[in-house]
């Protein structure tokens, strides 16, 4: 019986890691503090890697594991560049960045770092392009409700 409960608990915790809604307030707070500190460290330009020398990075999000021992930082290089090369260079420098984070953030244990490319901006641009496609715009316009006069809903005569 105890074995099945622990198996369910493990399944639940792995499911929680994937969804953003089930992260605890502490995870969110620590992730945001790590994001600010990591942005500050990267802005100082202390990394000597030639792949990161002329690259400006934006840290969009840091997701922290429930036990606060691991953190995944999502980054976007500004001005383009070879994304995978930048991510590989950041993962190579993760130990140095972790030691710098340990000096900036007051946590009992500094989490291990891994870096991933943030594709959310690409996804948002793709959705925006789909929404502005002529066929979609035509369908949306066809679904707009009309008044008795045949006009689109708007303010009344007294401005409401």
N, C-alpha and C positions, 0 to 999 in steps of 0.2 A: 504494500500500500504506500509506504513512504517513497518507494522507487518511482511510482507513477506520479506522485505529487511533485517530486523534484524534476522529473522529465517535463511536466507541464510548465513548471516555473522557468525552466531553461528555454522552452519553446516560446513562452511569453516574452522573456527578456530579449531574445533575438528578434522577435517581431517588433518590440518597442524600439529597438535601435533603428529600424528602417523608417518608421513614421515620425514625422516632426511633431505631431500633436501629443505624443505620449512622453516627451522628454520632460524631466522634472524642472522646476523653477531653478534649482541649483545648477543643473546642467546648462541651462540657458544662460544663467548669470555668469558662470565660469567661462563658457564658450565666448560670450561677448567680451569679457575681460581679456581673454587670450587673443581674441581678434584685434583688439586695440593695441595690445602690447606687441603682437607680431607685426602689425602694420608699422608701428613706431620703429621696431628693430630693422625691418626691411628698408624703411625710409632713410635710416642712417647710412646705409650703403657699406656695411662692414664685411660683406661677403666678397671673397676674392675670386670667385668662380667667373671665368670669362663669359660663360653663357648667361650670367646674371648681371654683368657689369653695367650694361646700358639699358637694362629692362626695368621699367616702372611696373610695379605690381599692385593690384588691389586685392586685399583679402576680403572676400565677400561674406564668408561665414566660417565659423569653427564649430564643429560638432564634437561634443565630448561624450565618451562612453559613460554608462551609468555609474561605474566605479571610479570615474575621473582619472583613470590611468592612461587612457589613449585619447588622442584628439586628431581629427581630420580637418585640415584647413583647405578651404576651397578658394582658389586664386584665379585671377584673370590678368594676363599681361596687357597693359595699356599700349596702344599703338601696334598691336599685332605681334609678330615674332613667331618663332617656332615653338608652339605650345608644349609639345611633348618634351622637347629639349629643356625647356624652362622647368617643367614639372620634375623631370629626372634630376636636374641640378639641385632643385630645392629638396628633394628626397635625399640626395647625397649629403646635403648640408644640414639635414634634420638634427643631427646630434649637436652641432654648434648652436643652431637656433634654439634647441631645447635648453641648453645651458644658459643662453642669453635670456630666455623666458623665465628661467628659475631666479634670475636676479631682478626681474621686473615685476613678477607676480608673486604675491604671498600665498602660496599653497603648500600643504604638507608635502605632497609629491608633485613634481612637475610632470605632466603627462607626456608620453611618447608622441612624437609628431609624425604625421604622414600628410602628403599634399596631393590634391586632386584638382583637375581643371574644373572650373565652374561653367557648365554649359547652359545655365538658366537664362542668360541673356540671349543666346542663340535660339533657345526654345521660345522665348518671348517674341523675338523678331519673326520667327516662323509662324507663330499664332497670329501675330499682327498682320503679316502678309496674307494669311488665309482669310482673315476677317475683312480685308480690303479687296479681296478678289472680286471681280465683277459679278460672278454668279452668286456668291454669298451676299454681296451688297443688294443684289436684285431680290433675293429671297427675304432678306431682312426688311427691305422696303415693302414687300408684299405683305408682311405680317404686321406692319404698323397699324394700330387701331385708328379708325376714323370716327369723326363726330357725325351727327345727323346731317350737318351741312356738307359733308364730304371733305371737310378740312381735317388736318391733323390736330390732335389735342394740343391746346395751348392755353395761355392766360385768358380768363373771362374778360368781359367788358370792364369790370372794375379792377383788373390787374392781378387777379389770383389764378 
